[in-house]
Amino acid sequence: MKISHGFSESERAQIAALYWEAFGAKLGRVLGPRPHALRFLAAALDPAHALCARAPDGTLLGVAGFKTARGALVMGGRREMRAAYGILGAAWRGGLLALLDSDVDNRRFLIDGIFVAPETRGRGVGSRLIEALAQEARSGGYREIRLEVIDENLRARALYERRGFRAVGRRPLGVLRVVFGFRAATTMVRRLG
């Protein structure tokens, strides 16, 4: 398996579908229905904030996104929102998404999502992507990497703990749990040695 920066324009739809497969349950009430979400995601993905795992034949196995002061893996703005949802749909969706995530922690390298093709889960793709993110963070001078995992995603949390992450906080969603379908997110941090 090879990990590389970015992705080609021809991979946008595939990456959007993988993202939706991984995060659609969490974001479905806001970004759905699926066809609109896929249109938005394909337009909003930023290859400058992606690391991609590929098989030797070039098959995409998984993607890890990260966030910096210059952007994130999913960086759709008003234009992309309006194109996918119309003016009114974009307005309420954009407002709710802003409540969910507007954090840029300049002390820690922020992971903005890891997702793996369903047929390759359990084969070490996620672990390799985490290590590639750790290397990206080290090369940027960071001493820690950080992510958030929803409390209901026990499998992902177990992977992160195996890769050296420790829980440092928990953020309840309060009334937003009705919209997003989960109660809280746990902040996890890994020190880079």
N, C-alpha and C positions, 0 to 999 in steps of 0.2 A: 504494500500500500504506500502511496505517495501523498504527502500533504503539501499543498501549494496555496499561495495567496490568490484571491480573486476567483472569478468565473467568467465564462464567455457569455455573450448576449444570447447565444442559442440555448444556454442552460437555465435562463431565467424562469421559464414556466415549470421546469422540473424542480428547481429549488423552491419555488413558491408552493408547489404541491407537497413537497417534503415538509416544509415549514408548517403548512396547514395541517398535515397529518399529525405532526408533533404537538402543535399548539392550538389547533382548532377547537378542542373541547374547552379550553380556557378563554379563547377570544371569540368564539363562535357567535355569542349573542351580540357582540359589538361589530365584528367584521363580516359576519354572515349576511346573506346566504353565500354558500361556497363559491359560486361563479364570480360574484362580485369581489369576494375576498381574494380569490386567485388573481383576478385582474389587478386589484390594488397591490398585492404583494409583489407580483412580477414587475410592476412599474417602480415600486418603492425600494427594492433590494439594492444595496450598495456594495459592489464587489470589493471596494477598498477596505471594507470592514468584515471580510469573510476569509476563512481558511477552509479549504475543501479537501476531503479525503477521496482519493480515487484508486481504483484497482489498476494493476499494470496495463490493462487494455483500455484505460481511460474512463471506465464506468464510475459514475459518481456514487460514493458510498455514504457520505455524510458531510455536514457543514457545521462549522462553529463560527458564530458571530461575536464581535466584540464592539465595545463602545468607547469612543474617545471624545474629546472636546470638539472634534471636527465632524462627528457623526456616529452612526450606528448601522448595524446590518439592515434593519428596516428603517429607512429614512424618508418615508413618504410625507410629502407636504400637502398643502391645500389643493394644488393642481392634481396630484395623483388621487387624492380622496374624492374630489369633485368628478373626475373622469370615471371613477368606479361606482360612486354612490349618488351623484347629483349634489346640488347645493345644500339642501336640507339634510340629507343623509350624511354628508361630509361634516356638517357643522356639529351635529350631536355626537357622531362617532369620534371626531377629533377631540372634542371636549372630554369625553369619557377616557380616551386613551391617555390624554395629558394627565388626568388624575392618577392613572395607574403607574406611570413611569416617566419621570422627568429628571432623574438623578444622573449626574456625572460626578463621580468621585475621583478627584484628581490625584489622591494619594494611592489609590489601588487601580490595577488594571481590571476593567469591568467586562465580564463575559455576558454577551447579549443573546445567548441561546445556543444550544447544541442539539442537533437533530440528525438522526441516522436513518437510512433507508430501512424499512421494516424487514426486508429479507436479509439484511446484514447485521441485525441486532444480535448482541451476545458474542460477537467476533472480535471485540477489542477496538472497534472503530472509534467509539466514544472516548475511550481511554487515550488513544493516540491523538485525538483532537484536543483533549485537555492538555496533554503534554506539549503539543504544538502551541497552544495558547500560552502556556507557562513560558515557553521559549520566547514567544513574541513579547510577553511582558518583560522578561529579563532584558531583552535587547533594547527595550524602551526605558530601562532604568528603574522599573518597578520592583518592589520588594514583596508585594502581595497581589494575589488575584482574588476577585470577589464575584459572586453570583447570587442570584435568588432562585429558590426552588419552591414551588407551591407545596403546601403541606400534604396534599393528597398524592403527590408523585414520589412514593416511597422508593421505587426502583431507581430513579435518578438520584435521590438523596443518598442511597446506599453506594452508588457508583462514586459520587463526589467524596463521600467519607473514605472509601477505599483509596482514592487518589489524593488524600491528605487534607481535604477541606474539613473545617470545624464550624459548627453553628455559632454565630456571635450575636444573633438577634432574631426577632420575629416581628413581623409587621401585620397585624390584623387588618383586614379590608373593611371591616364595619359594614355599613349598608351596601357598599359596592360588591359585596359577596353575592348579592342577588343578581347583579349584572354579569359578573365574571365567573361565577360558579365555583369559587373556592374561598375558603375562610381566611387564610393567611399565607404569607410567604416567609420563608426562613432565609435569612442572609447567612451565607457561608463564605469563609475566607481561608485561603491557603497561603502560608508563608513560602516564599521562594528562597531556597538555600543555594 
